[in-house]
Amino acid sequence: MTSKAQRKECYVYITLPGQTTSVTAGRYVLTVDKRGLPTGRFVYGKRYLERPDAVALDPVELKLTPRVYKTIALNGVFGVLRDAGPDYWGRRIIERYSGKPDLSELDYLLFAPDDHAGALGFGLNTTPPAPKRVFNQTLELSKLQQIADTVINEEDLSPNIANNQVQDLLLIGTSMGGARPKAVVEDREGLWIAKFNRADDKWNQARVEHAMLILARRCGLTVADSKIVGIGGRDVLLVKRFDREKKPEGYLRARMISALTLLHSEDTYQSRDRWSYIFLVEELRRISAEPEKDATELFRRMCFNAFISNTDDHPRNHAFIAKEQSWKLSPAYDLTPSMPISLERRDLAMICGDQGRFANVDNLLSQHARFLLGHEQAKKTLTEMGNFIKKNWYAIARMEGVSEGDCKKIASAFVYPGLGFDS
């Protein structure tokens, strides 16, 4: 660290509603003082503000005004910019293949591929680059799986696979997908997130996650489309990107923010007091075009996570999108059961009632009014969902190709005793 403040900056691009090419929205500057404290600043461009179709980057921090916005949170990165950056897997790839030590948060944004999550992009030029037209095809999944295995095992890549190819093949520009290896692939229907199994998985993660998405849909939740593709005897889960819509001239892009951003929170242990469904539904009601519909949907997702012991329901696994001007809750994604040992108490990642994170029926119902539900309505919703999951999870899992052995491994996740569910 030098004695003088370090300064890095980039331009922020946005693809406006109804468009397939991006425009420059503003400029982001990251400074680090001699104490190592980062500060981020963002300002909208004058030309952008003059556009009749200009929209704010997000409904939380960066309103559509000519002021200079400033943040010291998240290492100086505004939440909506972080949401467009690489996730844990993507950062791992960048760190290994960038050839650059001591990466800053701005470096992660710039090193990531152009096809970021949501509608944003980043670059060093005042004019945005042409949109990416070529994506990995689903036919390349075998090659992608091979490279993912190599990265996971921290092995050396074969000489014919250049570092830039690895980045193009494996990175996905979203912070909402966690640590699993993944890539963006394309077929005639559009863009998909390909999620690969790992050799050390305790069960077939691809099959199980796909089955949970189907189970959630059968419970009445709005979920991302998904399908399983087999390659060389291994399964890959494809999850349809809900922030993209394929058109003959290219892809429409929806703006997107995570619940972490909407909660004004961070993904650190010290910030977990803000990880709350109760706080989230309050913020959701402020930005949603259909607050009652979205609040009810969020309640149902909270209950579903409790019923399947999805204890990884952290705020990056909830998102909000805006295809036009207005915002709404995105389809559900990353729904996976976990196997806590305790049968008496299991906690969700987010506070779900008066008793904190306790995944218990009484706790789930304790703040029903915040979700704009009466007590009897909330209880009926929870009871119907619980009965359906209890009676049907196994049949749906088997129908979606989950093996008998894997069903036995995950069986204790569903409607565990401490939930207090009485059908």
MIDO-419053 format. One record per residue (C-alpha): residue in one letter; x, y, z; residue number from 0. Coordinates in steps of 0.25 Angstrom, whole numbers, plus 5000, padded with zeros to 4 digits. Example, Ala and Ser with C-alpha at 12.3 -4.5 7.8 and 13.67 -1.06 7.14 Angstrom:
REM residues 2
NODE   type   east   north     up   seq
NODE      A   5049    4982   5031     0
NODE      S   5055    4996   5029     1
***
This chain:
REM residues 423
NODE   type   east   north     up   seq
NODE      M   5000    5000   5000     0
NODE      T   5006    5013   4996     1
NODE      S   5005    5026   5005     2
NODE      K   4996    5033   4995     3
NODE      A   4982    5029   4993     4
NODE      Q   4979    5019   4982     5
NODE      R   4969    5022   4971     6
NODE      K   4962    5013   4961     7
NODE      E   4950    5016   4953     8
NODE      C   4941    5010   4942     9
NODE      Y   4929    5013   4934    10
NODE      V   4916    5006   4937    11
NODE      Y   4907    5002   4926    12
NODE      I   4892    4998   4926    13
NODE      T   4883    4992   4916    14
NODE      L   4870    4999   4916    15
NODE      P   4857    4993   4916    16
NODE      G   4853    4988   4903    17
NODE      Q   4867    4990   4897    18
NODE      T   4878    4979   4894    19
NODE      T   4890    4989   4894    20
NODE      S   4895    4996   4905    21
NODE      V   4898    5011   4908    22
NODE      T   4907    5018   4918    23
NODE      A   4899    5021   4931    24
NODE      G   4910    5027   4939    25
NODE      R   4924    5026   4946    26
NODE      Y   4928    5018   4958    27
NODE      V   4941    5022   4965    28
NODE      L   4948    5014   4976    29
NODE      T   4958    5021   4985    30
NODE      V   4966    5014   4996    31
NODE      D   4973    5024   5006    32
NODE      K   4987    5021   5012    33
NODE      R   4980    5014   5024    34
NODE      G   4974    5004   5014    35
NODE      L   4960    5009   5015    36
NODE      P   4952    5008   5002    37
NODE      T   4941    5018   4998    38
NODE      G   4932    5017   4986    39
NODE      R   4926    5028   4978    40
NODE      F   4916    5028   4967    41
NODE      V   4910    5039   4958    42
NODE      Y   4900    5038   4947    43
NODE      G   4905    5044   4934    44
NODE      K   4898    5056   4929    45
NODE      R   4894    5051   4916    46
NODE      Y   4888    5038   4923    47
NODE      L   4880    5047   4932    48
NODE      E   4875    5055   4920    49
NODE      R   4869    5042   4913    50
NODE      P   4854    5041   4914    51
NODE      D   4856    5026   4916    52
NODE      A   4866    5026   4927    53
NODE      V   4864    5017   4939    54
NODE      A   4871    5017   4953    55
NODE      L   4881    5005   4954    56
NODE      D   4873    5001   4966    57
NODE      P   4862    5005   4975    58
NODE      V   4870    5006   4988    59
NODE      E   4883    5013   4988    60
NODE      L   4885    5020   4974    61
NODE      K   4873    5028   4971    62
NODE      L   4872    5035   4958    63
NODE      T   4878    5049   4962    64
NODE      P   4890    5057   4958    65
NODE      R   4896    5056   4972    66
NODE      V   4909    5048   4975    67
NODE      Y   4906    5036   4983    68
NODE      K   4916    5031   4993    69
NODE      T   4918    5018   5001    70
NODE      I   4928    5012   5010    71
NODE      A   4920    4999   5012    72
NODE      L   4924    4986   5004    73
NODE      N   4939    4990   5002    74
NODE      G   4933    5003   4995    75
NODE      V   4924    4995   4985    76
NODE      F   4909    4999   4984    77
NODE      G   4900    4987   4986    78
NODE      V   4895    4987   4972    79
NODE      L   4909    4987   4966    80
NODE      R   4913    4976   4975    81
NODE      D   4901    4968   4970    82
NODE      A   4905    4969   4956    83
NODE      G   4919    4964   4960    84
NODE      P   4924    4950   4960    85
NODE      D   4920    4940   4971    86
NODE      Y   4930    4932   4980    87
NODE      W   4932    4922   4968    88
NODE      G   4935    4934   4958    89
NODE      R   4944    4941   4968    90
NODE      R   4952    4928   4970    91
NODE      I   4954    4927   4955    92
NODE      I   4958    4941   4954    93
NODE      E   4968    4940   4965    94
NODE      R   4974    4928   4959    95
NODE      Y   4975    4933   4944    96
NODE      S   4976    4948   4945    97
NODE      G   4991    4948   4947    98
NODE      K   4989    4960   4956    99
NODE      P   4992    4960   4971   100
NODE      D   4984    4968   4981   101
NODE      L   4971    4969   4973   102
NODE      S   4962    4981   4977   103
NODE      E   4947    4980   4977   104
NODE      L   4947    4988   4964   105
NODE      D   4956    4978   4958   106
NODE      Y   4946    4967   4960   107
NODE      L   4936    4975   4953   108
NODE      L   4945    4978   4941   109
NODE      F   4951    4964   4940   110
NODE      A   4937    4957   4939   111
NODE      P   4931    4954   4926   112
NODE      D   4922    4965   4919   113
NODE      D   4909    4957   4922   114
NODE      H   4907    4961   4936   115
NODE      A   4895    4957   4944   116
NODE      G   4884    4967   4942   117
NODE      A   4885    4979   4932   118
NODE      L   4899    4985   4936   119
NODE      G   4912    4984   4930   120
NODE      F   4926    4991   4933   121
NODE      G   4937    4996   4925   122
NODE      L   4949    5006   4924   123
NODE      N   4943    5013   4911   124
NODE      T   4932    5024   4911   125
NODE      T   4925    5016   4900   126
NODE      P   4920    5002   4904   127
NODE      P   4925    4990   4896   128
NODE      A   4916    4983   4886   129
NODE      P   4907    4972   4893   130
NODE      K   4913    4958   4894   131
NODE      R   4906    4950   4883   132
NODE      V   4913    4937   4884   133
NODE      F   4911    4928   4897   134
NODE      N   4915    4914   4900   135
NODE      Q   4906    4904   4894   136
NODE      T   4899    4893   4902   137
NODE      L   4907    4883   4893   138
NODE      E   4920    4888   4900   139
NODE      L   4915    4883   4914   140
NODE      S   4925    4871   4914   141
NODE      K   4937    4880   4912   142
NODE      L   4932    4890   4922   143
NODE      Q   4930    4879   4932   144
NODE      Q   4944    4874   4930   145
NODE      I   4950    4888   4932   146
NODE      A   4941    4890   4945   147
NODE      D   4947    4877   4950   148
NODE      T   4961    4882   4947   149
NODE      V   4959    4895   4954   150
NODE      I   4952    4889   4966   151
NODE      N   4964    4879   4968   152
NODE      E   4974    4891   4966   153
NODE      E   4981    4883   4955   154
NODE      D   4989    4889   4944   155
NODE      L   4981    4891   4931   156
NODE      S   4985    4885   4918   157
NODE      P   4993    4894   4909   158
NODE      N   4982    4895   4899   159
NODE      I   4973    4902   4909   160
NODE      A   4977    4916   4910   161
NODE      N   4974    4924   4923   162
NODE      N   4964    4934   4915   163
NODE      Q   4957    4921   4910   164
NODE      V   4955    4917   4924   165
NODE      Q   4949    4930   4928   166
NODE      D   4940    4930   4916   167
NODE      L   4935    4916   4919   168
NODE      L   4933    4916   4934   169
NODE      L   4930    4930   4939   170
NODE      I   4916    4935   4941   171
NODE      G   4914    4949   4945   172
NODE      T   4905    4948   4957   173
NODE      S   4907    4948   4972   174
NODE      M   4895    4940   4975   175
NODE      G   4899    4926   4971   176
NODE      G   4909    4922   4982   177
NODE      A   4921    4914   4981   178
NODE      R   4917    4902   4972   179
NODE      P   4924    4901   4958   180
NODE      K   4915    4907   4947   181
NODE      A   4915    4913   4933   182
NODE      V   4906    4920   4924   183
NODE      V   4901    4912   4912   184
NODE      E   4891    4915   4901   185
NODE      D   4881    4907   4893   186
NODE      R   4869    4911   4884   187
NODE      E   4861    4915   4896   188
NODE      G   4871    4925   4902   189
NODE      L   4882    4925   4913   190
NODE      W   4883    4915   4924   191
NODE      I   4892    4914   4936   192
NODE      A   4899    4900   4936   193
NODE      K   4902    4895   4950   194
NODE      F   4912    4884   4950   195
NODE      N   4912    4873   4961   196
NODE      R   4925    4871   4969   197
NODE      A   4932    4858   4971   198
NODE      D   4931    4860   4986   199
NODE      D   4916    4863   4986   200
NODE      K   4909    4854   4996   201
NODE      W   4897    4852   4986   202
NODE      N   4894    4856   4972   203
NODE      Q   4892    4871   4975   204
NODE      A   4888    4873   4960   205
NODE      R   4876    4864   4961   206
NODE      V   4872    4867   4975   207
NODE      E   4872    4882   4973   208
NODE      H   4864    4880   4960   209
NODE      A   4854    4872   4968   210
NODE      M   4853    4883   4979   211
NODE      L   4850    4893   4968   212
NODE      I   4839    4884   4962   213
NODE      L   4834    4881   4977   214
NODE      A   4833    4896   4979   215
NODE      R   4826    4899   4966   216
NODE      R   4816    4888   4970   217
NODE      C   4814    4895   4983   218
NODE      G   4810    4908   4976   219
NODE      L   4823    4916   4976   220
NODE      T   4828    4923   4965   221
NODE      V   4842    4917   4961   222
NODE      A   4852    4917   4951   223
NODE      D   4851    4907   4939   224
NODE      S   4860    4896   4940   225
NODE      K   4864    4883   4933   226
NODE      I   4875    4872   4934   227
NODE      V   4885    4868   4923   228
NODE      G   4893    4856   4924   229
NODE      I   4907    4856   4919   230
NODE      G   4917    4845   4919   231
NODE      G   4909    4838   4930   232
NODE      R   4908    4850   4939   233
NODE      D   4897    4860   4941   234
NODE      V   4897    4875   4939   235
NODE      L   4886    4884   4944   236
NODE      L   4881    4895   4935   237
NODE      V   4874    4907   4941   238
NODE      K   4868    4917   4931   239
NODE      R   4872    4931   4933   240
NODE      F   4860    4939   4937   241
NODE      D   4868    4952   4935   242
NODE      R   4869    4950   4920   243
NODE      E   4859    4949   4909   244
NODE      K   4863    4944   4895   245
NODE      K   4859    4953   4883   246
NODE      P   4864    4952   4869   247
NODE      E   4873    4964   4870   248
NODE      G   4879    4959   4883   249
NODE      Y   4875    4958   4898   250
NODE      L   4866    4967   4906   251
NODE      R   4872    4969   4920   252
NODE      A   4865    4971   4933   253
NODE      R   4871    4980   4944   254
NODE      M   4873    4971   4957   255
NODE      I   4877    4973   4971   256
NODE      S   4879    4963   4983   257
NODE      A   4872    4963   4996   258
NODE      L   4885    4966   5002   259
NODE      T   4885    4979   4995   260
NODE      L   4870    4982   4998   261
NODE      L   4873    4979   5013   262
NODE      H   4885    4989   5013   263
NODE      S   4893    4978   5018   264
NODE      E   4906    4970   5015   265
NODE      D   4910    4956   5015   266
NODE      T   4918    4956   5028   267
NODE      Y   4915    4949   5041   268
NODE      Q   4914    4963   5047   269
NODE      S   4903    4967   5038   270
NODE      R   4894    4955   5040   271
NODE      D   4884    4963   5049   272
NODE      R   4879    4969   5036   273
NODE      W   4877    4955   5030   274
NODE      S   4862    4955   5032   275
NODE      Y   4850    4951   5025   276
NODE      I   4842    4961   5033   277
NODE      F   4851    4972   5029   278
NODE      L   4851    4967   5015   279
NODE      V   4836    4967   5013   280
NODE      E   4836    4981   5019   281
NODE      E   4846    4986   5008   282
NODE      L   4839    4978   4997   283
NODE      R   4826    4985   5000   284
NODE      R   4832    4998   4997   285
NODE      I   4838    4995   4984   286
NODE      S   4829    4984   4978   287
NODE      A   4818    4988   4968   288
NODE      E   4809    4977   4974   289
NODE      P   4813    4977   4989   290
NODE      E   4802    4968   4993   291
NODE      K   4805    4957   4983   292
NODE      D   4820    4958   4985   293
NODE      A   4818    4958   5001   294
NODE      T   4810    4945   5000   295
NODE      E   4820    4938   4991   296
NODE      L   4831    4942   5000   297
NODE      F   4824    4936   5012   298
NODE      R   4821    4923   5004   299
NODE      R   4836    4922   5000   300
NODE      M   4840    4924   5015   301
NODE      C   4831    4912   5019   302
NODE      F   4836    4904   5007   303
NODE      N   4850    4906   5012   304
NODE      A   4846    4901   5026   305
NODE      F   4839    4889   5021   306
NODE      I   4851    4884   5013   307
NODE      S   4862    4889   5023   308
NODE      N   4868    4898   5013   309
NODE      T   4877    4905   5023   310
NODE      D   4885    4912   5011   311
NODE      D   4873    4922   5009   312
NODE      H   4883    4934   5011   313
NODE      P   4880    4948   5005   314
NODE      R   4888    4945   4992   315
NODE      N   4878    4934   4989   316
NODE      H   4866    4944   4988   317
NODE      A   4866    4954   4977   318
NODE      F   4857    4965   4971   319
NODE      I   4856    4968   4956   320
NODE      A   4851    4980   4947   321
NODE      K   4848    4976   4933   322
NODE      E   4842    4990   4930   323
NODE      Q   4840    5001   4940   324
NODE      S   4834    4994   4952   325
NODE      W   4841    4984   4962   326
NODE      K   4836    4970   4966   327
NODE      L   4841    4957   4973   328
NODE      S   4849    4949   4964   329
NODE      P   4846    4934   4962   330
NODE      A   4852    4925   4973   331
NODE      Y   4865    4918   4971   332
NODE      D   4876    4910   4979   333
NODE      L   4866    4902   4986   334
NODE      T   4873    4890   4993   335
NODE      P   4871    4882   5005   336
NODE      S   4882    4881   5016   337
NODE      M   4884    4870   5026   338
NODE      P   4886    4877   5040   339
NODE      I   4888    4866   5051   340
NODE      S   4878    4872   5060   341
NODE      L   4863    4867   5060   342
NODE      E   4859    4877   5070   343
NODE      R   4863    4890   5064   344
NODE      R   4868    4895   5051   345
NODE      D   4870    4909   5047   346
NODE      L   4868    4916   5034   347
NODE      A   4879    4926   5029   348
NODE      M   4869    4937   5031   349
NODE      I   4861    4942   5043   350
NODE      C   4847    4936   5041   351
NODE      G   4839    4941   5053   352
NODE      D   4838    4944   5068   353
NODE      Q   4848    4933   5071   354
NODE      G   4858    4937   5061   355
NODE      R   4863    4927   5051   356
NODE      F   4856    4915   5057   357
NODE      A   4849    4907   5046   358
NODE      N   4837    4904   5054   359
NODE      V   4822    4906   5050   360
NODE      D   4819    4915   5062   361
NODE      N   4830    4924   5058   362
NODE      L   4827    4924   5043   363
NODE      L   4813    4929   5047   364
NODE      S   4817    4939   5057   365
NODE      Q   4819    4950   5048   366
NODE      H   4808    4947   5038   367
NODE      A   4802    4961   5037   368
NODE      R   4816    4966   5032   369
NODE      F   4813    4958   5020   370
NODE      L   4799    4964   5018   371
NODE      L   4793    4950   5022   372
NODE      G   4782    4948   5033   373
NODE      H   4786    4937   5043   374
NODE      E   4776    4927   5038   375
NODE      Q   4780    4930   5023   376
NODE      A   4795    4928   5027   377
NODE      K   4792    4915   5035   378
NODE      K   4784    4909   5023   379
NODE      T   4795    4913   5014   380
NODE      L   4805    4906   5023   381
NODE      T   4797    4894   5026   382
NODE      E   4794    4891   5011   383
NODE      M   4808    4892   5007   384
NODE      G   4813    4884   5018   385
NODE      N   4803    4873   5015   386
NODE      F   4807    4873   5000   387
NODE      I   4822    4872   5003   388
NODE      K   4820    4861   5013   389
NODE      K   4812    4853   5004   390
NODE      N   4819    4856   4991   391
NODE      W   4834    4859   4992   392
NODE      Y   4838    4845   4990   393
NODE      A   4830    4842   4978   394
NODE      I   4834    4855   4971   395
NODE      A   4849    4853   4974   396
NODE      R   4848    4839   4968   397
NODE      M   4840    4844   4956   398
NODE      E   4851    4854   4954   399
NODE      G   4862    4843   4954   400
NODE      V   4867    4844   4968   401
NODE      S   4872    4830   4972   402
NODE      E   4866    4822   4983   403
NODE      G   4879    4823   4991   404
NODE      D   4880    4838   4990   405
NODE      C   4865    4839   4994   406
NODE      K   4869    4831   5007   407
NODE      K   4880    4841   5009   408
NODE      I   4872    4853   5008   409
NODE      A   4859    4848   5015   410
NODE      S   4861    4854   5028   411
NODE      A   4861    4868   5022   412
NODE      F   4846    4868   5020   413
NODE      V   4836    4873   5030   414
NODE      Y   4846    4869   5042   415
NODE      P   4840    4867   5056   416
NODE      G   4845    4880   5062   417
NODE      L   4836    4887   5052   418
NODE      G   4824    4885   5060   419
NODE      F   4816    4882   5048   420
NODE      D   4802    4875   5051   421
NODE      S   4795    4871   5038   422
***
